[in-house]
Amino acid sequence: QNAKDDRFIPVLIAIQEKVDHASMLETIEYCTRIYEEFRLLPTVLIISIKGSSSLEDREGFSADDDSFLVQLKCSFWAQKCFLFFPDSVQTTDATNVSVPAFIKLCQFMSDPDKTLCFSYNFETQAICLACEVTIGKDRLQ
């Protein structure tokens, strides 16, 4: 798309084993590359696989009580940055409760029992995500 188009907003989705200083610096580096390419700061979603952040300074985090996403201060490197931790969503046994698709997607992406394969077609600018899920015997019961 044309980067000068107001409708174009780069989005970075980072799936991290854990959220720590090293992974955050890596995410900021990706944001820098996006800015260099498009001259726009991206909106960032970081999906953590291992639960809560191991960052010591949680001063930069904020969350609404009803939100499953934690917002991170990021004014110099992203438009907005959201963190998803698998343990931030209350799970219930009730099957009649409707769960928004975005929450389900984040839960699926944070599930460690899968292998993801990404590909990018430069001609069509299409991104493809293939997933192989491994189900253990304990999850089949």
DSSP file with accessible surface (Angstrom, degrees, kcal/mol):
  #  RESIDUE AA STRUCTURE BP1 BP2  ACC     N-H-->O    O-->H-N    N-H-->O    O-->H-N    TCO  KAPPA ALPHA  PHI   PSI    X-CA   Y-CA   Z-CA
    1    1 A Q              0   0  143      0, 0.0     2,-0.5     0, 0.0     3,-0.0   0.000 360.0 360.0 360.0 163.3    0.0    0.0    0.0
    2    2 A N    >   -     0   0  102      1,-0.2     3,-1.7     2,-0.1     6,-0.2  -0.632 360.0-148.7 -77.4 120.8    0.9    3.6   -0.3
    3    3 A A  T 3  S+     0   0   32     -2,-0.5    -1,-0.2     1,-0.3     5,-0.1   0.727  96.0  62.2 -65.2 -19.7    2.5    4.8    2.9
    4    4 A K  T 3  S+     0   0  179      3,-0.0     2,-0.3     2,-0.0    -1,-0.3   0.602  79.1 105.4 -81.3 -10.1    1.2    8.3    2.3
    5    5 A D  S X  S-     0   0   40     -3,-1.7     3,-1.7     1,-0.1     0, 0.0  -0.569  71.0-141.8 -71.2 126.1   -2.4    6.9    2.5
    6    6 A D  T 3  S+     0   0  156     -2,-0.3    -1,-0.1     1,-0.3    -3,-0.0   0.718  99.4  62.7 -63.1 -20.6   -3.9    7.9    5.9
    7    7 A R  T 3  S+     0   0  202      2,-0.0     2,-0.7     1,-0.0    -1,-0.3   0.642  83.6  92.6 -79.4 -13.3   -5.6    4.5    6.0
    8    8 A F    <   +     0   0   39     -3,-1.7    -1,-0.0    -6,-0.2     0, 0.0  -0.718  46.9 164.5 -86.9 115.6   -2.3    2.7    6.1
    9    9 A I        -     0   0   99     -2,-0.7     2,-0.1    31,-0.0    -3,-0.0  -0.974  34.9-128.2-128.8 116.9   -1.1    2.0    9.6
   10   10 A P        -     0   0   11      0, 0.0    33,-2.4     0, 0.0     2,-0.4  -0.416  23.5-161.1 -65.8 139.6    1.7   -0.5   10.1
   11   11 A V  E     -a   43   0A  95     31,-0.2     2,-0.5    -2,-0.1    33,-0.2  -0.988   5.0-162.7-124.1 130.4    1.0   -3.2   12.6
   12   12 A L  E     -a   44   0A  27     31,-2.6    33,-2.6    -2,-0.4     2,-0.6  -0.970   2.9-170.4-113.7 122.9    3.6   -5.3   14.3
   13   13 A I  E     -a   45   0A  98     -2,-0.5     2,-0.5    31,-0.2    33,-0.2  -0.975   7.6-172.2-113.2 117.9    2.6   -8.6   16.0
   14   14 A A  E     -a   46   0A   9     31,-2.6    33,-3.2    -2,-0.6     2,-0.7  -0.952  11.4-159.4-113.8 124.8    5.4  -10.1   18.0
   15   15 A I  E     -a   47   0A  45     -2,-0.5     2,-0.4    31,-0.2    33,-0.2  -0.930  20.9-173.5-103.6 114.2    5.0  -13.6   19.5
   16   16 A Q  E     -a   48   0A  21     31,-2.7    33,-2.4    -2,-0.7    34,-0.4  -0.890  34.6-139.9-114.7 140.4    7.5  -13.9   22.3
   17   17 A E  S    S-     0   0  106     -2,-0.4    33,-1.7     1,-0.3     2,-0.3   0.937  95.2  -9.4 -56.3 -47.5    8.4  -16.9   24.5
   18   18 A K  S    S-     0   0  106     31,-0.2     2,-0.8    30,-0.1    -1,-0.3  -0.985  72.3-116.7-149.0 154.3    8.6  -14.4   27.4
   19   19 A V        +     0   0    1     32,-0.3    35,-2.4    -2,-0.3    36,-0.4  -0.856  56.8 133.6 -96.3 110.5    8.5  -10.7   27.7
   20   20 A D  S  > S-     0   0   34     -2,-0.8     4,-2.3    33,-0.2     5,-0.2  -0.788  71.3 -78.5-141.1-174.2   11.8   -9.5   29.1
   21   21 A H  H  > S+     0   0  110     -2,-0.2     4,-2.4     1,-0.2     5,-0.2   0.912 126.4  50.5 -60.5 -42.5   14.3   -6.7   28.4
   22   22 A A  H  > S+     0   0   68      1,-0.2     4,-2.0     2,-0.2    -1,-0.2   0.931 112.5  45.2 -63.5 -45.1   15.9   -8.6   25.5
   23   23 A S  H  > S+     0   0    9      1,-0.2     4,-2.1     2,-0.2    -1,-0.2   0.871 112.5  52.0 -69.3 -33.9   12.6   -9.3   23.8
   24   24 A M  H  X S+     0   0   18     -4,-2.3     4,-2.5     2,-0.2    -2,-0.2   0.917 109.0  49.8 -67.3 -40.7   11.4   -5.7   24.3
   25   25 A L  H  X S+     0   0  115     -4,-2.4     4,-2.2    -5,-0.2    -2,-0.2   0.894 109.8  52.0 -64.3 -36.6   14.6   -4.3   22.8
   26   26 A E  H  X S+     0   0   89     -4,-2.0     4,-2.2     2,-0.2    -2,-0.2   0.921 109.6  49.2 -63.7 -42.9   14.1   -6.7   19.8
   27   27 A T  H  X S+     0   0    1     -4,-2.1     4,-2.3     2,-0.2    -2,-0.2   0.919 109.9  50.8 -63.2 -43.0   10.6   -5.4   19.4
   28   28 A I  H  X S+     0   0   47     -4,-2.5     4,-2.2     1,-0.2    -1,-0.2   0.901 108.0  53.8 -62.8 -37.7   11.8   -1.8   19.5
   29   29 A E  H  X S+     0   0  100     -4,-2.2     4,-2.1     2,-0.2    -2,-0.2   0.925 107.9  49.6 -62.7 -43.1   14.4   -2.6   16.9
   30   30 A Y  H  X S+     0   0   91     -4,-2.2     4,-2.3     1,-0.2    -1,-0.2   0.911 109.6  52.0 -61.3 -40.8   11.6   -4.0   14.6
   31   31 A C  H  X S+     0   0    1     -4,-2.3     4,-2.6     1,-0.2    -1,-0.2   0.892 107.1  53.1 -63.0 -38.3    9.6   -0.8   15.2
   32   32 A T  H  X S+     0   0   64     -4,-2.2     4,-2.6     2,-0.2    -1,-0.2   0.917 108.5  49.6 -62.4 -43.1   12.7    1.2   14.2
   33   33 A R  H  X S+     0   0  131     -4,-2.1     4,-1.9     2,-0.2    -2,-0.2   0.903 110.6  50.1 -62.4 -41.4   13.0   -0.7   10.9
   34   34 A I  H  X S+     0   0   32     -4,-2.3     4,-2.9     2,-0.2     5,-0.4   0.932 110.8  49.5 -63.2 -42.9    9.3   -0.1   10.2
   35   35 A Y  H  X S+     0   0  100     -4,-2.6     4,-2.6     1,-0.2    -2,-0.2   0.919 109.7  51.1 -62.7 -42.9    9.7    3.6   10.8
   36   36 A E  H  < S+     0   0  125     -4,-2.6    -1,-0.2     1,-0.2    -2,-0.2   0.874 115.8  42.8 -61.5 -35.8   12.7    3.7    8.5
   37   37 A E  H  < S+     0   0  141     -4,-1.9    -2,-0.2    -5,-0.2    -1,-0.2   0.907 133.7  14.5 -76.8 -44.3   10.7    2.0    5.8
   38   38 A F  H  < S-     0   0   68     -4,-2.9    -3,-0.2     2,-0.3    -2,-0.2   0.497  88.4-126.9-113.8  -8.8    7.4    3.8    6.0
   39   39 A R  S  < S+     0   0  160     -4,-2.6     2,-0.3    -5,-0.4    -4,-0.2   0.834  77.9 108.2  58.3  33.0    8.1    6.9    8.2
   40   40 A L  S    S-     0   0   57     -6,-0.4    -2,-0.3    -5,-0.1    -1,-0.2  -0.997  72.3-123.4-136.2 140.3    5.2    5.8   10.4
   41   41 A L        -     0   0   41     -2,-0.3    37,-0.2    -3,-0.1     2,-0.1  -0.684  35.1-128.8 -81.0 136.6    5.3    4.4   13.9
   42   42 A P        -     0   0    0      0, 0.0    37,-2.5     0, 0.0    38,-0.7  -0.346   8.4-119.3 -81.5 163.1    3.5    1.0   14.1
   43   43 A T  E     -ab  11  80A  39    -33,-2.4   -31,-2.6    36,-0.2     2,-0.4  -0.886  39.4-150.2 -93.5 134.0    0.8   -0.2   16.4
   44   44 A V  E     -ab  12  81A   1     36,-3.0    38,-2.8    -2,-0.5     2,-0.5  -0.901  22.1-173.8-118.7 136.5    2.3   -3.2   18.3
   45   45 A L  E     -ab  13  82A  18    -33,-2.6   -31,-2.6    -2,-0.4     2,-0.6  -0.993  10.2-166.5-123.2 119.6    0.7   -6.3   19.8
   46   46 A I  E     -ab  14  83A   1     36,-3.0    38,-2.9    -2,-0.5     2,-0.6  -0.943   3.0-162.2-107.5 122.0    3.1   -8.5   21.8
   47   47 A I  E     -ab  15  84A   3    -33,-3.2   -31,-2.7    -2,-0.6     2,-0.4  -0.929   8.1-154.0-106.6 116.5    1.7  -12.0   22.6
   48   48 A S  E     -a   16   0A   0     36,-2.8     3,-0.2    -2,-0.6   -31,-0.2  -0.749  10.8-165.6 -92.0 136.8    3.6  -13.7   25.4
   49   49 A I  S    S+     0   0   30    -33,-2.4   -31,-0.2    -2,-0.4   -32,-0.2   0.829  84.3  50.9 -86.4 -34.1    3.6  -17.5   25.6
   50   50 A K  S    S-     0   0  136    -33,-1.7     2,-0.2   -34,-0.4    -1,-0.2   0.150 105.3-116.1 -98.1  20.9    4.9  -17.9   29.2
   51   51 A G  S    S+     0   0    8     -3,-0.2   -32,-0.3    33,-0.1    -1,-0.3  -0.513  72.0  28.1  88.8-153.1    2.5  -15.6   31.1
   52   52 A S  S    S-     0   0   69     -2,-0.2   -33,-0.2     1,-0.1    -3,-0.0   0.034  86.5 -91.7 -53.8 154.8    3.3  -12.5   33.0
   53   53 A S        -     0   0   13      1,-0.1   -33,-0.2   -35,-0.1    -1,-0.1  -0.271  17.9-150.8 -67.2 145.9    6.2  -10.2   32.2
   54   54 A S        +     0   0   68    -35,-2.4     2,-0.2    -2,-0.0   -34,-0.1   0.288  57.9 125.0 -97.4   9.3    9.5  -10.7   33.8
   55   55 A L        -     0   0   19    -36,-0.4   -35,-0.0     1,-0.2    -2,-0.0  -0.511  53.7-151.5 -69.6 133.6   10.3   -7.0   33.5
   56   56 A E  S    S+     0   0  178     -2,-0.2     2,-1.1     1,-0.2    -1,-0.2   0.887  82.3  65.6 -74.2 -39.6   11.1   -5.6   36.9
   57   57 A D        +     0   0  104      1,-0.2     3,-0.5     2,-0.0    -1,-0.2  -0.711  53.8 165.8 -89.2  99.5    9.9   -2.0   36.1
   58   58 A R    >   +     0   0  110     -2,-1.1     3,-1.5     1,-0.2    -1,-0.2   0.279  48.6 103.2 -97.0  13.3    6.1   -2.3   35.7
   59   59 A E  T 3  S+     0   0  156      1,-0.3    -1,-0.2     3,-0.0    -2,-0.0   0.815  75.8  57.7 -63.4 -30.4    5.6    1.4   36.0
   60   60 A G  T 3  S+     0   0   16     -3,-0.5    13,-1.8    13,-0.1     2,-0.3   0.485  91.6  91.8 -80.9  -0.3    5.2    1.7   32.2
   61   61 A F  E <   +C   72   0A  28     -3,-1.5     2,-0.3    11,-0.2    11,-0.2  -0.718  47.5 170.8 -96.8 144.6    2.3   -0.8   32.2
   62   62 A S  E     +C   71   0A  71      9,-2.2     9,-3.4    -2,-0.3     2,-0.3  -0.989   2.2 174.2-147.4 147.5   -1.3    0.2   32.5
   63   63 A A        -     0   0   56     -2,-0.3     2,-0.2     7,-0.2     7,-0.1  -0.989  29.6-122.6-152.0 143.3   -4.5   -1.8   32.1
   64   64 A D    >   -     0   0  117      5,-0.4     3,-1.3    -2,-0.3     5,-0.1  -0.571  33.8-116.6 -76.9 153.2   -8.2   -1.3   32.5
   65   65 A D  T 3  S+     0   0  176      1,-0.3    -1,-0.1    -2,-0.2     0, 0.0   0.832 115.4  43.2 -60.6 -32.6   -9.9   -3.7   34.9
   66   66 A D  T 3  S+     0   0  145      2,-0.0     2,-0.3     0, 0.0    -1,-0.3   0.404  95.9  98.5 -96.1   4.4  -12.0   -5.2   32.1
   67   67 A S    <   -     0   0   47     -3,-1.3     0, 0.0     1,-0.1     0, 0.0  -0.699  55.4-159.7 -95.4 143.9   -9.3   -5.4   29.5
   68   68 A F  S    S+     0   0   38     -2,-0.3    17,-0.5    21,-0.0     2,-0.4   0.443  76.5  77.1 -95.5  -0.6   -7.3   -8.5   28.7
   69   69 A L  E    S- D   0  84A  24     15,-0.1     2,-0.5    -5,-0.1    -5,-0.4  -0.876  70.3-145.7-110.1 142.3   -4.5   -6.4   27.1
   70   70 A V  E     - D   0  83A  20     13,-2.8    13,-3.3    -2,-0.4     2,-0.4  -0.890  16.9-140.4-102.3 132.2   -1.9   -4.4   29.0
   71   71 A Q  E     -CD  62  82A  73     -9,-3.4    -9,-2.2    -2,-0.5     2,-0.4  -0.796  13.9-155.1 -97.0 138.8   -0.8   -1.1   27.4
   72   72 A L  E     -CD  61  81A  19      9,-2.6     9,-0.5    -2,-0.4     2,-0.3  -0.873  24.6-108.3-112.7 141.0    2.8   -0.2   27.5
   73   73 A K        +     0   0  156    -13,-1.8     7,-0.1    -2,-0.4   -13,-0.1  -0.531  54.3 148.1 -65.2 130.2    4.3    3.4   27.3
   74   74 A C    >>  +     0   0   12     -2,-0.3     4,-2.3     5,-0.2     3,-1.8   0.118   5.3 143.4-153.9  25.3    5.9    3.6   23.9
   75   75 A S  T 34 S+     0   0   92      1,-0.3    -2,-0.0     2,-0.2     5,-0.0   0.720  77.0  45.7 -55.6 -24.5    5.7    7.2   22.7
   76   76 A F  T 34 S+     0   0  189      1,-0.1    -1,-0.3    -3,-0.0     3,-0.1   0.641 125.0  25.9 -94.3 -13.9    9.1    7.2   21.0
   77   77 A W  T <4 S+     0   0   39     -3,-1.8     2,-0.3     1,-0.3    -2,-0.2   0.512 122.0  22.4-130.0  -4.9    8.9    3.9   19.2
   78   78 A A     <  -     0   0    1     -4,-2.3    -1,-0.3   -37,-0.2   -35,-0.2  -0.993  60.5-128.0-157.9 154.2    5.3    3.0   18.5
   79   79 A Q  S    S-     0   0  125    -37,-2.5     2,-0.3     1,-0.3   -36,-0.2   0.951  99.3 -12.9 -63.2 -51.4    1.8    4.6   18.2
   80   80 A K  E     -b   43   0A 108    -38,-0.7   -36,-3.0    -3,-0.1     2,-0.4  -0.979  63.6-156.5-147.8 150.9    0.5    2.1   20.7
   81   81 A C  E     -bD  44  72A   0     -9,-0.5    -9,-2.6    -2,-0.3     2,-0.4  -0.987  10.4-173.6-135.8 125.4    1.8   -1.1   22.3
   82   82 A F  E     -bD  45  71A  49    -38,-2.8   -36,-3.0    -2,-0.4     2,-0.4  -0.926   8.6-154.3-118.6 142.0   -0.3   -3.8   23.8
   83   83 A L  E     -bD  46  70A   0    -13,-3.3   -13,-2.8    -2,-0.4     2,-0.5  -0.944   2.9-160.8-115.5 135.7    0.8   -6.9   25.7
   84   84 A F  E     -bD  47  69A   0    -38,-2.9   -36,-2.8    -2,-0.4   -33,-0.1  -0.976   6.7-174.3-116.1 125.2   -1.2  -10.1   25.9
   85   85 A F    >   -     0   0    5    -17,-0.5     3,-2.5    -2,-0.5     4,-0.3  -0.970  27.5-133.6-114.8 133.3   -0.4  -12.6   28.7
   86   86 A P  G >  S+     0   0   41      0, 0.0     3,-0.9     0, 0.0    -1,-0.1   0.830 106.9  55.3 -55.9 -30.6   -2.2  -15.9   28.7
   87   87 A D  G 3  S+     0   0   91      1,-0.2     4,-0.1    -3,-0.0   -37,-0.0   0.444  89.2  78.2 -84.6   4.7   -2.9  -15.6   32.4
   88   88 A S  G <  S+     0   0   38     -3,-2.5     2,-0.5   -20,-0.1    -1,-0.2   0.601  80.5  76.7 -87.6  -8.9   -4.6  -12.2   31.9
   89   89 A V  S <  S-     0   0   23     -3,-0.9     2,-0.5    -4,-0.3   -21,-0.0  -0.891  81.2-132.6-105.4 125.5   -7.9  -13.8   30.6
   90   90 A Q        -     0   0  166     -2,-0.5     2,-0.4     1,-0.0    -2,-0.1  -0.623  22.7-152.5 -74.2 123.5  -10.2  -15.3   33.2
   91   91 A T        -     0   0  116     -2,-0.5     2,-0.3    -4,-0.1    -1,-0.0  -0.820  12.6-171.0 -99.2 140.6  -11.2  -18.8   31.9
   92   92 A T        -     0   0   92     -2,-0.4     5,-0.0     2,-0.2     0, 0.0  -0.879  31.1-129.8-125.6 160.9  -14.5  -20.2   33.0
   93   93 A D  S    S+     0   0  166     -2,-0.3     2,-0.4     2,-0.0    -1,-0.1   0.557  75.0 111.4 -83.4 -10.7  -16.1  -23.6   32.6
   94   94 A A    >   -     0   0   56      1,-0.2     3,-0.5     2,-0.1    -2,-0.2  -0.536  48.8-168.3 -69.6 122.6  -19.3  -22.2   31.2
   95   95 A T  T 3  S+     0   0  134     -2,-0.4    -1,-0.2     1,-0.2    -2,-0.0   0.611  80.5  67.2 -86.3 -12.9  -19.6  -23.1   27.6
   96   96 A N  T 3  S+     0   0  156      2,-0.1     2,-0.5     0, 0.0    -1,-0.2   0.539  75.6 103.8 -84.0  -6.1  -22.5  -20.6   27.0
   97   97 A V  S <  S-     0   0   83     -3,-0.5     2,-0.4     1,-0.0    -5,-0.1  -0.658  71.5-133.5 -81.6 125.9  -20.3  -17.6   27.5
   98   98 A S        -     0   0  111     -2,-0.5    -2,-0.1     1,-0.0    -1,-0.0  -0.650  18.4-160.9 -80.6 128.1  -19.4  -15.9   24.3
   99   99 A V        -     0   0   59     -2,-0.4     5,-0.1     2,-0.0    -1,-0.0  -0.939  26.0-110.3-110.9 127.5  -15.6  -15.0   24.0
  100  100 A P     >  -     0   0   78      0, 0.0     4,-2.0     0, 0.0     3,-0.5  -0.238  23.8-122.2 -56.1 145.7  -14.6  -12.4   21.5
  101  101 A A  H  > S+     0   0   82      1,-0.2     4,-2.7     2,-0.2     5,-0.2   0.844 110.1  59.0 -59.7 -35.2  -12.6  -13.7   18.5
  102  102 A F  H  > S+     0   0   92      2,-0.2     4,-2.3     1,-0.2    -1,-0.2   0.903 105.7  48.2 -64.9 -38.5   -9.7  -11.5   19.2
  103  103 A I  H  > S+     0   0   22     -3,-0.5     4,-2.7     2,-0.2    -1,-0.2   0.937 111.9  49.9 -65.0 -44.4   -9.2  -13.0   22.7
  104  104 A K  H  X S+     0   0  115     -4,-2.0     4,-2.7     1,-0.2    -2,-0.2   0.902 109.7  51.4 -60.8 -40.9   -9.5  -16.5   21.2
  105  105 A L  H  X S+     0   0   90     -4,-2.7     4,-2.9     2,-0.2    -1,-0.2   0.941 111.2  47.1 -62.0 -46.2   -6.8  -15.6   18.6
  106  106 A C  H  X S+     0   0    0     -4,-2.3     4,-1.8     2,-0.2    -2,-0.2   0.907 112.6  49.7 -62.6 -40.6   -4.5  -14.3   21.3
  107  107 A Q  H  X S+     0   0   46     -4,-2.7     4,-0.7     2,-0.2    -1,-0.2   0.922 112.4  47.9 -63.7 -42.7   -5.1  -17.4   23.4
  108  108 A F  H >< S+     0   0   82     -4,-2.7     3,-1.1     1,-0.2    -2,-0.2   0.935 111.6  49.3 -62.7 -45.6   -4.4  -19.6   20.4
  109  109 A M  H 3< S+     0   0   13     -4,-2.9    -1,-0.2     1,-0.3    -2,-0.2   0.813 110.3  51.5 -66.0 -28.4   -1.2  -17.7   19.5
  110  110 A S  H 3< S+     0   0    6     -4,-1.8    -1,-0.3    -5,-0.2    -2,-0.2   0.570  81.3 110.7 -86.7  -6.2    0.1  -18.0   23.1
  111  111 A D    <<  -     0   0   33     -3,-1.1     3,-0.2    -4,-0.7   -61,-0.1  -0.532  59.6-153.2 -69.3 121.6   -0.5  -21.7   23.3
  112  112 A P  S    S+     0   0   84      0, 0.0     2,-1.3     0, 0.0    -1,-0.2   0.646  77.4  85.6 -74.2 -10.6    3.0  -23.3   23.4
  113  113 A D  S    S+     0   0   64     20,-0.0    21,-2.5     2,-0.0     2,-0.3  -0.247  80.9  72.1 -88.9  49.9    1.9  -26.6   21.8
  114  114 A K  E     -E  133   0B  27     -2,-1.3     2,-0.4    19,-0.3    19,-0.2  -0.988  66.7-135.4-154.3 162.1    2.2  -25.5   18.2
  115  115 A T  E     -E  132   0B  85     17,-2.8    17,-2.5    -2,-0.3     2,-0.4  -0.990  21.8-156.1-122.0 129.8    4.7  -24.7   15.5
  116  116 A L  E     -E  131   0B  45     -2,-0.4     2,-0.4    15,-0.2    15,-0.2  -0.865   7.4-169.4-108.1 142.8    4.2  -21.6   13.4
  117  117 A C  E     -E  130   0B  80     13,-2.6    13,-2.9    -2,-0.4     2,-0.4  -0.989   7.9-164.5-131.4 121.2    5.6  -21.0    9.9
  118  118 A F  E     +E  129   0B 125     -2,-0.4     2,-0.3    11,-0.2    11,-0.2  -0.826   8.5 177.9-104.8 145.4    5.5  -17.6    8.3
  119  119 A S  E     -E  128   0B  67      9,-2.1     9,-2.8    -2,-0.4     2,-0.4  -0.983  11.4-156.6-141.9 154.6    6.0  -16.7    4.7
  120  120 A Y  E     -E  127   0B 107     -2,-0.3     2,-0.7     7,-0.2     7,-0.2  -0.998   7.8-150.0-134.9 130.1    5.8  -13.4    2.7
  121  121 A N  E  >> -E  126   0B  76      5,-2.5     4,-1.9    -2,-0.4     5,-0.8  -0.894   5.4-163.1-101.0 112.9    5.2  -12.9   -1.0
  122  122 A F  T  45S+     0   0  171     -2,-0.7    -1,-0.2     1,-0.2     0, 0.0   0.845  86.9  54.1 -65.6 -33.7    6.9   -9.8   -2.2
  123  123 A E  T  45S+     0   0  184      1,-0.2    -1,-0.2     3,-0.1    -2,-0.0   0.945 124.2  22.7 -65.8 -49.8    4.9   -9.6   -5.4
  124  124 A T  T  45S-     0   0   91      2,-0.1    -2,-0.2     0, 0.0    -1,-0.2   0.539  96.8-131.7 -95.0  -8.8    1.4   -9.7   -3.7
  125  125 A Q  T  <5 +     0   0  116     -4,-1.9     2,-0.4     1,-0.2    -3,-0.2   0.822  54.4 152.9  57.1  34.6    2.6   -8.4   -0.3
  126  126 A A  E   < -E  121   0B  51     -5,-0.8    -5,-2.5     2,-0.0     2,-0.5  -0.747  36.0-150.3 -95.4 140.3    0.6  -11.3    1.3
  127  127 A I  E     -E  120   0B 130     -2,-0.4     2,-0.4    -7,-0.2    -7,-0.2  -0.929  11.1-163.3-108.3 132.7    1.6  -12.8    4.6
  128  128 A C  E     -E  119   0B  68     -9,-2.8    -9,-2.1    -2,-0.5     2,-0.5  -0.956   5.0-166.2-119.4 134.7    0.8  -16.5    5.2
  129  129 A L  E     -E  118   0B  77     -2,-0.4     2,-0.4   -11,-0.2   -11,-0.2  -0.980   6.0-172.9-120.7 116.7    0.8  -18.1    8.6
  130  130 A A  E     -E  117   0B  51    -13,-2.9   -13,-2.6    -2,-0.5     2,-0.4  -0.896   7.4-164.0-107.9 144.1    0.8  -21.9    8.7
  131  131 A C  E     -E  116   0B  54     -2,-0.4     2,-0.5   -15,-0.2   -15,-0.2  -0.988  15.1-166.3-134.5 135.5    0.3  -23.7   12.0
  132  132 A E  E     -E  115   0B 133    -17,-2.5   -17,-2.8    -2,-0.4     2,-0.5  -0.987  17.5-154.6-118.4 121.7    0.9  -27.2   13.2
  133  133 A V  E     -E  114   0B  70     -2,-0.5     2,-0.6   -19,-0.2   -19,-0.3  -0.837   2.2-154.7-101.1 132.5   -0.7  -28.0   16.6
  134  134 A T        -     0   0   77    -21,-2.5     2,-0.6    -2,-0.5    -2,-0.0  -0.927   9.5-163.0-105.2 120.7    0.7  -30.8   18.8
  135  135 A I        -     0   0   98     -2,-0.6     2,-0.1     3,-0.0    -2,-0.0  -0.924   9.0-147.0-108.3 119.7   -1.9  -32.3   21.1
  136  136 A G    >>  -     0   0   28     -2,-0.6     3,-1.0     1,-0.1     4,-0.7  -0.355  27.0-108.9 -78.3 161.7   -0.6  -34.2   24.0
  137  137 A K  H >> S+     0   0  179      1,-0.2     3,-0.8     2,-0.2     4,-0.6   0.866 117.8  60.2 -59.1 -34.8   -2.4  -37.2   25.5
  138  138 A D  H 34 S+     0   0  128      1,-0.2     3,-0.4     2,-0.2    -1,-0.2   0.800 103.5  51.0 -67.7 -23.4   -3.3  -35.2   28.6
  139  139 A R  H <4 S+     0   0  115     -3,-1.0    -1,-0.2     1,-0.2    -2,-0.2   0.624  98.2  66.5 -88.4 -13.4   -5.2  -32.7   26.5
  140  140 A L  H <<        0   0  127     -3,-0.8    -1,-0.2    -4,-0.7    -2,-0.2   0.684 360.0 360.0 -79.2 -18.2   -7.2  -35.3   24.7
  141  141 A Q     <        0   0  206     -4,-0.6    -3,-0.0    -3,-0.4    -4,-0.0  -0.371 360.0 360.0 -83.3 360.0   -9.1  -36.4   27.9
